[in-house]
Amino acid sequence: MPVRSRVLLTVAIFLTFASLALWTDATASASGFWVRVAATAVFSGIVGMGYAAVGFGYRILLPFVIILNVVGPNMLARWVPQRGEIRALSVEDVRQLEGRLQKLGAVRMVTSLLAYSSFIALFRLEGRRSFGAHTEIRLAREIHAGLVPVTHGRSASLEWYGVSRPSGDVGGDLVDVVTESDSVWVGCVADVSGHGVAAGVLMGMFKTALRSAYRVTVEPSRALTQLNSVIGPLKQANMFVTAAVLGWSGTGRLGYILAGHPSLVHVDGSTGKARWIGESQLAVGFKDDVVYTSESMDFHAGDLVAAVTDGLIEVFDRRKHELGADGLLQIVEVAARQVQLSEAAAEIFAGCARYGTQADDQSLLLVRRTS
């Protein structure tokens, strides 16, 4: 909270509690009445601020506030004029009391109005800040939805389905597919470190740089090497991107690169068995001069490959047990039996959700060879 807002909140709380104490000893006739009322009001305001501070998270202050609340009134009584003995009121005393109550009412009204005005000013100030922040988040969410839409399609030999589900308003995952012909197909699943708007911005930069690299080459290793050299100087020092890039050229083998990314799940079309495949190289953005090398695997008709982000692996149940690689492998193996890839993806997300609550962005790209 900005300093101005904190000042307004402090003033509002102080005046609210101070106004509650203005009626103290209203009927006392001893001299020094206004000094006693002012001291009591200030003491009440300070105690109210103390309890408010505890409520806002400064729990270390609680013992001191309680001690002040218990001991303070007795100490205050020693420093301010005493109220004197209670006696019968004369007609003149009643008139003085009426005048005093009128003045106290006016003072309390002014104090309450100042407290109310401070709260209103605080709400307006924080409302503008909150509205601006929510507007920016909404725009960022809309931009993210445009950058990472559900992607699906079919070529002469492949079909694919990719989807990303952010854990918050703005995600840092990317699922992207570029296909220029039946023999040229490139897919990518990427995961930016961190969460929120900063991760979303870097994800947008990554997609732009990747698409630019594809205009030069669709060979995964060359494209990722070029992307790494471009994006490295543009990002924050503590951020990086893990990526799985897949490439298909119609030769019967599927090329891939894993840059700091989880391995691929390969489901054999003939046996229906799933296995993890692929070793990871350095994540994108760690070093500017990294040269990535491609690997490849046999990809027969009926085979399915799933590229996932770690949000689908790092799912925990109520006992803090992780789903893990083995658990996700079983879920993908069962889901791969679905005819439609969209249904297979839905089953994978549902299986992870049944195990535990989503804590990170979850993304996957399913690719199946059809012929």
N, C-alpha and C positions, 0 to 999 in steps of 0.2 A: 504494500500500500504506500503511495507517495507521502511525503512529509506533510503536505497540505491536508490530505485526507486524515492522517493520524492526528493532526492538531484539531481538526473539526470534531473528530470522534471523541477526543479527550475532553474538549470543552463541553460537548453535548452531554457526556456521561457525568462530568463534574457538576454542571448546572442542574441536571435532573435530580441527582441525589441531594444536592445542596438545597433545592427548593422544598424537598420533603421535610427538612429540619427547621424551616422558617417559623413553624407554629410552636416550637419548643418554648415553654415558659411564657406563653403569651399573656397569662394572667398575673405574672409576677409584677410586684410594684416597686421592687428595690431599684436603686440607681444602677447604672451600668447594664441595663437591659439590652440595648442594641449591641454592645460589645459581646455579651453572652450569646445572643442570637447569631451574630456574624461568625463567631468562633465555632459554634455548633454546626452552622451550615458548611463552613470550610472543612471541618472534620468529617462531616457526613459525605461531602464530595470526594475527599481523599480516600475514604474507605470504599466508596462505590467504584472509584477508579482502580483501586487495588483488586477488588473482586472481578472487575471486568478484565484486568490484565491476566488474572488466573484463568478466566474463561477463554481468553484468546491464546492460551498455551503456555503462559509463564507460570507453571505450577510450582516452581521453586519459591515463588512469593507467597504461597498459601499460608504457611506457618506465620509469617510476619504479619500478614493481613489479619489473621485470626487474633494474634496477640494484640495488635493495634485496636481491633474492634472490642476486645474484652477489657484491656487496660486503659485504652484511650479516654473513655468518659470520666474515669476517676482522676486521671492526670489533668484533664481539661478543667475539671471542677476546681482544682487548686490554683489555676492560673487566671481564671476569669472571675468577675465579681459574683458574689453569692446572691441567690434569689431572695433571701430574707425570709422572715416568718410570714406564714399565711394569716391574714387578718380580715376582718369584715370590711367590705368596701363601702365607702361613703358615696354620696351622689357625685362628688367631684372625681373620685377614683373611677367610678363607672364611666364618666365622660372621657377620662383619660384612656381607659381601656378600650372604649369604642374607637377613639382616634387611633390608638396603637394598632388595633385589629384592621382598621381601614388601611393604614400605612403598610402593615404586614401583607395584607391582601394585594396591594399594588406592587409591592416588592416581589411577592411570589409570582404574580402574573407576569411581570417583566422577566423574571428569571426563567419561568416556564417557557415564555415566548422565545427567549434567547436560546434555550436548550432545543426547542422545537425547530427554530430557524437553523441551528447548527446541524441537526439531523437532516433537514431538508437539503441544505447545501452539500452535506456529505453524500446523500443519495443522488443528487444531481451530478456531482463530480464523478462519483464512482459509476453512475449509470452511463454517463457519456463514455467513460473508459471501457466499461463492460460491453456496451453496444458496439463500440468501434472494434474491440477485440473479437466479439462474436461475428461481426460482419466480415472481418478479415478471415476468420476460420471458415465461415460459410463459403467465401469465395475460394479459399484454398481447397476446401472439400470439393467444390464444383470443378476446379481445375484438375484435381487429382482424379475425379471420376472420368474426366475427358481424356486424361493421359493413360489411365489404366482401365479401359472398358473390358467387359467380357469379350474374349476373342475366340472365335470358332470358325471352322471351315473344312473344306475337303478338296483334295487334288486327285490326280489319277491314281496315286499310290498311297496317300496319307489322309488321315483325318485327325483333327486336333481340337482341343477345348481348353481354354485357360481362363482363370478367374483369380481375383485377389480380394481378400476380405480384411480391411484394416481393423486394428484393435481399437482405434480412436477415430476422431473426426478426419484426420489426415494420415494416410499410411506412407510407409517408405518402401513398399515392395513394388516390383514391376513384373508384369507378364506381357510379353510383346512377341508378335509373329510377323515376319516379312516373307512374302512369297511372290516371286516374279513370274514363275512358270511352273509346270508340273515337275521339272527337274531341279528347281532351285527353291529351297525352303529353309528358313532360319528362324529358330525360336529362342527366346531368352526368358529366364526367370532370375530376378535380381532382388537383393535385400540390402537396403541401406542401413548402416548402423544407426542406432538411436530411434527416436519416435518423433511424431509431431511435424510441425511446419518445416523445420530445418531439414529433416529427413525427406519430406515431400519435395522440397526445392531441389535437393541433390538428386533425387530420383528423376525429376524432370530433366535435369541437366544430363543425367546418364542416358536417358532415352534419346534425347536430342543428339548427343555425341554418338550413340550406337547407330541411330538411323543415318547419320552423316557418314560413319565408317562403312556402312553397308552400300553406300553409293560408290565407294571405291572398290570394295571387295566383299563377297559374301562368305569367304572362307573364315570360319570361326576364329582361328588363331590370329590371323592378320587383323581382323576386325577388332578383337579384344585388345591386342597389343597397341593398335592405334588409339583406341578409346582410352586406355590407361594413360598414355602419354599426354592426351588432351585434357582429361578431367583432373589429373593429379594436382596441377597448380591452381585449379579453380575452387577446390573444396577446402573446408577447414581441416587443420592438421590432425585432429582427433577423429575424423570420420573416414569411412571406407565403404566399399560395396562388395558384397559377395555375389557371384553370378554363375549361372549354369547356362551355357550357350550351346544349342544343338544345331547341327547342319545336315541337310539331306540333299543329295544330288542325284538320286535315282540309281545308285550303283549297288544297292543291296546292303550297304553299311551306313550306319548312322554315326556321324562325327560329333564330338562333344568336347567341351572344356569346362572344368569345374574350378572356378577362381575363388578359393576360400569357402566354397558352397557345399552343402550336404551332397552325398552321392546320389546317383539316379536309381530309381526303382525300375527294374526290368522284369516284366511279366512275360514268360515264355508262352506263346500262343498255342503250342502243341501240348504242353503239360499243365499249364495254368499256374506254375510255380513262380514265385516272386523272389528276387534277390537284389541286393544292393550292388552297384557296379560303379567303378570310377574312383580315381584318387585325385585329391584336390591340390591345386597350385595356389600361389599367393593371391590374396584378395586384391581387387582393383583399388588403387589409391595408396597402397603402402609404399611403393617405390615407383619412380617415374620411368625407369629403364628396364622394366620387366618384359621379357619376350615369352609369350605363351605358346605352348605346343598342343596340338590337337591329338585326341585319341579317337578310336572308333570301335564299334561293336557290330556284330551281325544283327541285322534287323529284318526278320522274316515276316511273311504275311501272317497276320493275327497277333503279332507281338505288340506289346504296349510298353511305353516308357513314361514314367512320371517324374517330373522335376518339381521339387517342393522346397519351400523355405522352412527354416527351423521352427517357425511358429506352429507347424503341424507336428513336430517331434516333441517340442518342449511344452507339453500339456500335462498338468498335474491334477491328480484327484484330491479328495479331501484329506487324505493321509499324506499328501506331498510326495506321492510316488509318481514318477514320470512315465508317460506313455512310451517314450523312447523309440529308437530305430526299429526294434523288433516288433513293438506294438503297432507302429504305423505300417510296417511291412505286411502284417497280417490283414490290416484294414484294406490296404491297396489290393492285395491279392484277391480278396473277396469282391471288392468293388469292380475289379477288372472284368468280372463275368457279365456285367451289364452291357447291353447292346449299344445303348446311347452313352457317349462320353459325358454328356451333361449329367446324366443320372449317376454315372460312376463318380463324378466329382462331388455331387451332392451327398452320395453315400460316404465318401471319404470325410467330408466336413462333418457329417452327422456322427460318424464313428468317433471322431476326435472329440466332438461336443459331448457325446455320452460319457466319455472317459473323464473329461474335466473342462473347466472354464477357459475360454480363449484369453491368453495373456499377451500375445504378440500378434503382429500382422501374419495372416495365413494366406499363402498363395500356392497355386499349383498349375502346372501345364501338363496335360495328358496328350500323348501322341500315339496313334495306333497305325500300323501299316495294314492297308486293306487289300493290296494285291502286289 
